[in-house]
Amino acid sequence: MAARLSLACLCSIARPRGLAPGVALVAALLLAGCASLPKDVQRPVSQALAPTDTTFLGRLVDQKRPPTIARDLSGFALLASPDMAYAGRLALTRQASRTLDIQYYSIHVDSTVSSLLRAVRAAARRGVRVRILLDDFNSVGRDAQVMRMANVPGVEMRMFNPLPGDRSAGLLRALWSLGDLARIQRRMHNKLYVADNAWGIVGGRNLGDAYFGTAHERDFVDMDVLAAGPVVRSISAGFDRYWNSPLAYPVASLITPAKLARLRQVTEPASGDGAADKPAAPRAQALPPPLDLAALPLVWAPAGLLVDSPLKLMPADDGGHADDTVIEGLLSLLRTAQHDVIIVSPYFVPGKQMMALFARLEARGVRVRVLTNSLASTDALLAQVGYARHREQLLRLGIELYEMRARERARLRDTVLGSGSRGSHASLHAKLVIVDGRVIGIGSMNLDLRSKLRNTEIALVIRSPILAHRAAGHVLAVIAVAAWKVERTPDGALRWHAPSGVRLPGVDHDPDTSVWLRLLTKLLAPLTPDDLL
C-alpha cells in the first residue's frame, strides 16, 4: 500500500516522446499502477428478444420439430469437430434477423476470429442487434483490438470484471491490481453464442484459431452443443443477468478509440490482421461454409441449464454461492450414477468433496473414467500440478485415469480435430460429464475448485441416451488413439501406458516431458493449494 501511495503523484505525468524503451516501460507500469476503474458508469438495461416465430430461426425450430415431439423439448446436435464448431457459429450469425448475443472468456484476434467478426458486422449492418460480453482478463496487447467492435454501428460491447491499467503491459497489468486480488482472480468463464433467442451454442470453446483447427502450434480438442427451442430462452436469460450486471462495463467507459488505435500500432506488425476491419491474411485452407441448419439432424430431449450467478464474482460473496453453482449441480448429477461415469476435464483438481464422492461411487460399483491433460499436453502448468497431487489417491479409489498425449495430433484428425487441423500440438479443452449413458452435462466448467468457487460457469444438462452415446463415442475415440493410461504398479509406483497401436514402452514418469519440467512441478507443488487452482 505504501508503494502505491508513493506513486500517486505520477498519475498526472504524461509520457514524453523519445524515452528509451526501458524507461518507457517503467513509466507505463507506473502509470498502470495509478489506474482505477471508472465511476458512475451508464449501463442501459436491455433484454433478450421475446420468443417469436416471426424470425427465420424461430420458424425453423417449429419446422424441424416432429409432430410427435412435445413443445417443451429442445433439439440438440453435438459440435465435436473444429469445422462444425465454426460452421455452426457462422450459420447463426448469417441467419440471425433480430439479435445476436455473444459471451466468452477469451476472444483472440487472429484470422479465424477476424472472419467470424466480419460476419457479425454484416449482421449488424442488416439491422441485427449485437451484444458482445467478454471477460476482461485476456484483453491485452493484440487481443485488446477486439474491443474495436464496440465502434461498429449496431454492436454493443461490454467487458466483464475489468482490470485497470495499461493494456499494453500484458500480465504486468494484473500485478498492479494485486491490492484487489480477491476480485481480479474471479473470472467470467461462460461461453455462449445465441441467435434470435431461438438457437444457441454452449460448450468449452473460446473464439480463436486454436479452437477451430487453424492454429500453427496448438489445437484444442473441444466440444460444444448446438441447441434449438425452449432451453435457449434460459440461456438468453442467463446472458441478460450478466449483461445488466454492475460488473459489466461498456467498452467506451474503459478505453477510447484513440487509445485502441495507439495500442494497435504498438502490438500489431504492419502486415498483421486487424480485429474487425482488415482483410484476412491468405489461408492455407478455406474456412468451412455455414452449417446447413435446415438439413442438420437434431436430437429432441428434455434439458436444463445450469448457470452461475454473476454475483459469484463479487468479493463480498466469499463463497456464498458455493452450494448453488454449476459444479454443485454436476456433482448432484454424478451422485445419481448407478453404473458408469465418464468425466472430461482438461484441468482436473478434485477437492475433498469430489474425492469423497468418487469414493462413494466406487463403493457402489460405479465405473468412473476420467480423461484429462498430461503434463506435456496441458496449457495450464499449475492446474496440472494440482491434479498430480491427487493422482495416486484417485487410482487407489479405482478411478480409471487417461491423460492426453500431446504428440498424437495426427491420429486425432480422423476423430475430433478434423482433417483440416494444422497445429503441431494437441491439448484437451472439452468439458463434459456422461452419467449411465443417458445424461450428458456439457459446458464451460472444469471439475476443480476454481470453477466451483472463483469462476462463473455455464452448462447444459441433457437427458438423452442418443446424445450421451454419441458424446461417449467421441471421448472413447480420443482415449483409444491419443491418451496415456495411468496405473499403479504392485509396488505402488505410477506407470503410463501408451495408446493402442503406439509402439512405445510404458514409462514411470510424466511422458514426453523433460526432467527439468518434472522438477519444476515438484517445486511448485507446495506453493499451489487446490483452492487457488
ZIKAZI-V88066 format. One record per residue. N is the residue number from 0. PHI is phi in whole degrees, 0 to 359 (* if undefined). Layout:
n & phi
N & PHI
N & PHI
//
This chain:
n & phi
0 & *
1 & 297
2 & 298
3 & 295
4 & 293
5 & 290
6 & 264
7 & 300
8 & 294
9 & 286
10 & 297
11 & 262
12 & 266
13 & 277
14 & 286
15 & 287
16 & 287
17 & 86
18 & 294
19 & 298
20 & 306
21 & 296
22 & 294
23 & 297
24 & 295
25 & 300
26 & 298
27 & 297
28 & 293
29 & 295
30 & 295
31 & 298
32 & 294
33 & 273
34 & 286
35 & 213
36 & 283
37 & 293
38 & 255
39 & 52
40 & 283
41 & 275
42 & 233
43 & 304
44 & 283
45 & 218
46 & 229
47 & 294
48 & 301
49 & 299
50 & 307
51 & 208
52 & 257
53 & 274
54 & 271
55 & 301
56 & 292
57 & 296
58 & 294
59 & 296
60 & 300
61 & 295
62 & 294
63 & 276
64 & 286
65 & 297
66 & 301
67 & 273
68 & 268
69 & 298
70 & 286
71 & 272
72 & 269
73 & 247
74 & 260
75 & 220
76 & 214
77 & 287
78 & 247
79 & 269
80 & 258
81 & 302
82 & 298
83 & 296
84 & 296
85 & 291
86 & 298
87 & 295
88 & 293
89 & 295
90 & 297
91 & 297
92 & 293
93 & 286
94 & 259
95 & 295
96 & 239
97 & 237
98 & 216
99 & 228
100 & 242
101 & 232
102 & 227
103 & 214
104 & 283
105 & 214
106 & 234
107 & 267
108 & 270
109 & 215
110 & 294
111 & 295
112 & 295
113 & 301
114 & 295
115 & 294
116 & 290
117 & 296
118 & 293
119 & 295
120 & 296
121 & 296
122 & 297
123 & 297
124 & 294
125 & 269
126 & 103
127 & 284
128 & 282
129 & 249
130 & 239
131 & 243
132 & 240
133 & 229
134 & 298
135 & 276
136 & 300
137 & 265
138 & 272
139 & 230
140 & 57
141 & 297
142 & 290
143 & 294
144 & 293
145 & 298
146 & 292
147 & 294
148 & 299
149 & 294
150 & 270
151 & 277
152 & 305
153 & 91
154 & 248
155 & 251
156 & 223
157 & 232
158 & 253
159 & 262
160 & 51
161 & 288
162 & 259
163 & 282
164 & 112
165 & 287
166 & 284
167 & 273
168 & 270
169 & 61
170 & 295
171 & 297
172 & 298
173 & 292
174 & 299
175 & 286
176 & 252
177 & 299
178 & 293
179 & 244
180 & 300
181 & 301
182 & 272
183 & 288
184 & 276
185 & 261
186 & 236
187 & 278
188 & 260
189 & 299
190 & 218
191 & 205
192 & 213
193 & 233
194 & 241
195 & 56
196 & 55
197 & 235
198 & 231
199 & 206
200 & 236
201 & 230
202 & 170
203 & 267
204 & 285
205 & 276
206 & 252
207 & 171
208 & 307
209 & 296
210 & 268
211 & 240
212 & 73
213 & 243
214 & 280
215 & 273
216 & 252
217 & 224
218 & 248
219 & 267
220 & 277
221 & 220
222 & 206
223 & 236
224 & 230
225 & 267
226 & 240
227 & 219
228 & 112
229 & 303
230 & 296
231 & 295
232 & 296
233 & 292
234 & 298
235 & 296
236 & 297
237 & 296
238 & 301
239 & 301
240 & 298
241 & 285
242 & 300
243 & 266
244 & 283
245 & 294
246 & 273
247 & 263
248 & 251
249 & 304
250 & 306
251 & 298
252 & 278
253 & 251
254 & 205
255 & 271
256 & 303
257 & 295
258 & 293
259 & 297
260 & 295
261 & 295
262 & 296
263 & 297
264 & 296
265 & 280
266 & 261
267 & 246
268 & 295
269 & 303
270 & 261
271 & 286
272 & 284
273 & 274
274 & 281
275 & 223
276 & 224
277 & 265
278 & 298
279 & 291
280 & 292
281 & 303
282 & 248
283 & 292
284 & 213
285 & 292
286 & 291
287 & 291
288 & 288
289 & 298
290 & 296
291 & 278
292 & 296
293 & 295
294 & 266
295 & 289
296 & 291
297 & 244
298 & 260
299 & 265
300 & 200
301 & 287
302 & 206
303 & 224
304 & 251
305 & 253
306 & 214
307 & 289
308 & 286
309 & 298
310 & 295
311 & 300
312 & 273
313 & 280
314 & 305
315 & 294
316 & 297
317 & 48
318 & 84
319 & 296
320 & 256
321 & 298
322 & 265
323 & 225
324 & 237
325 & 302
326 & 296
327 & 297
328 & 297
329 & 289
330 & 296
331 & 298
332 & 297
333 & 298
334 & 296
335 & 276
336 & 298
337 & 246
338 & 229
339 & 208
340 & 228
341 & 242
342 & 240
343 & 240
344 & 213
345 & 298
346 & 242
347 & 243
348 & 234
349 & 289
350 & 272
351 & 299
352 & 296
353 & 293
354 & 297
355 & 296
356 & 295
357 & 299
358 & 297
359 & 293
360 & 297
361 & 295
362 & 297
363 & 274
364 & 84
365 & 280
366 & 280
367 & 238
368 & 243
369 & 234
370 & 251
371 & 219
372 & 281
373 & 269
374 & 299
375 & 284
376 & 267
377 & 291
378 & 252
379 & 223
380 & 300
381 & 295
382 & 298
383 & 294
384 & 299
385 & 295
386 & 297
387 & 300
388 & 297
389 & 259
390 & 300
391 & 295
392 & 294
393 & 300
394 & 293
395 & 298
396 & 287
397 & 97
398 & 292
399 & 272
400 & 252
401 & 232
402 & 239
403 & 301
404 & 264
405 & 299
406 & 269
407 & 261
408 & 302
409 & 299
410 & 285
411 & 276
412 & 303
413 & 272
414 & 246
415 & 238
416 & 275
417 & 91
418 & 290
419 & 270
420 & 294
421 & 237
422 & 296
423 & 265
424 & 216
425 & 258
426 & 221
427 & 284
428 & 221
429 & 289
430 & 224
431 & 200
432 & 229
433 & 232
434 & 243
435 & 55
436 & 64
437 & 227
438 & 230
439 & 234
440 & 245
441 & 223
442 & 182
443 & 262
444 & 271
445 & 259
446 & 275
447 & 207
448 & 287
449 & 296
450 & 294
451 & 282
452 & 254
453 & 241
454 & 263
455 & 266
456 & 221
457 & 216
458 & 206
459 & 261
460 & 247
461 & 238
462 & 267
463 & 207
464 & 302
465 & 295
466 & 294
467 & 298
468 & 295
469 & 294
470 & 296
471 & 298
472 & 299
473 & 295
474 & 295
475 & 293
476 & 294
477 & 296
478 & 300
479 & 292
480 & 248
481 & 213
482 & 221
483 & 284
484 & 261
485 & 261
486 & 222
487 & 264
488 & 282
489 & 304
490 & 270
491 & 91
492 & 278
493 & 266
494 & 218
495 & 255
496 & 251
497 & 291
498 & 299
499 & 299
500 & 89
501 & 261
502 & 277
503 & 229
504 & 286
505 & 296
506 & 233
507 & 252
508 & 210
509 & 306
510 & 288
511 & 61
512 & 231
513 & 275
514 & 298
515 & 289
516 & 294
517 & 295
518 & 295
519 & 300
520 & 297
521 & 292
522 & 290
523 & 281
524 & 307
525 & 291
526 & 263
527 & 232
528 & 295
529 & 304
530 & 287
531 & 260
532 & 257
//
